[in-house]
Amino acid sequence: MMGIFLFVLLLGLLVAVFAPKITQFIAVDKCLDAGGKFDYKEKVCVGARK
């Protein structure tokens, strides 16, 4: 029973750490695919075609 709890806790921690990095990677990729430039300071896509 304790093993399941630790597994769920570890899984939740990994999701909390890596989810923001993965979502930013996807946002940058979509921006570049649309022909824009990603402003990392402001975290926005600039000049992309829609």
C-alpha positions as CSV (number, residue, x, y, z in Angstrom):
1,M,0.0,0.0,0.0
2,M,2.8,2.4,0.8
3,G,4.4,1.6,-2.6
4,I,1.3,2.8,-4.4
5,F,1.2,6.0,-2.4
6,L,4.9,6.7,-3.1
7,F,4.4,6.0,-6.8
8,V,1.5,8.4,-7.1
9,L,3.4,11.0,-5.1
10,L,6.4,10.7,-7.4
11,L,4.3,10.7,-10.5
12,G,2.5,13.9,-9.3
13,L,5.9,15.6,-8.6
14,L,7.2,14.7,-12.1
15,V,4.1,16.1,-13.7
16,A,4.3,19.3,-11.7
17,V,8.0,19.8,-12.6
18,F,7.8,18.9,-16.3
19,A,4.3,20.1,-17.4
20,P,5.3,23.8,-17.7
21,K,8.4,23.0,-19.7
22,I,6.5,20.7,-22.1
23,T,3.7,23.3,-22.6
24,Q,6.2,26.0,-23.4
25,F,8.0,23.7,-25.8
26,I,4.8,23.0,-27.6
27,A,3.9,26.8,-27.7
28,V,7.3,27.6,-29.2
29,D,7.0,24.8,-31.8
30,K,3.5,26.0,-32.9
31,C,4.8,29.5,-33.2
32,L,7.8,28.6,-35.3
33,D,5.7,26.3,-37.5
34,A,3.3,29.2,-38.2
35,G,6.3,31.3,-39.4
36,G,6.6,33.5,-36.3
37,K,9.3,34.3,-33.8
38,F,8.8,33.4,-30.1
39,D,9.7,36.1,-27.6
40,Y,11.0,34.1,-24.6
41,K,11.1,37.2,-22.3
42,E,7.4,38.0,-22.9
43,K,6.4,34.3,-23.7
44,V,4.4,35.3,-26.7
45,C,4.5,34.5,-30.4
46,V,5.3,37.5,-32.7
47,G,4.4,37.7,-36.4
48,A,2.8,34.3,-36.9
49,R,0.4,33.6,-39.7
50,K,-3.0,32.4,-38.6
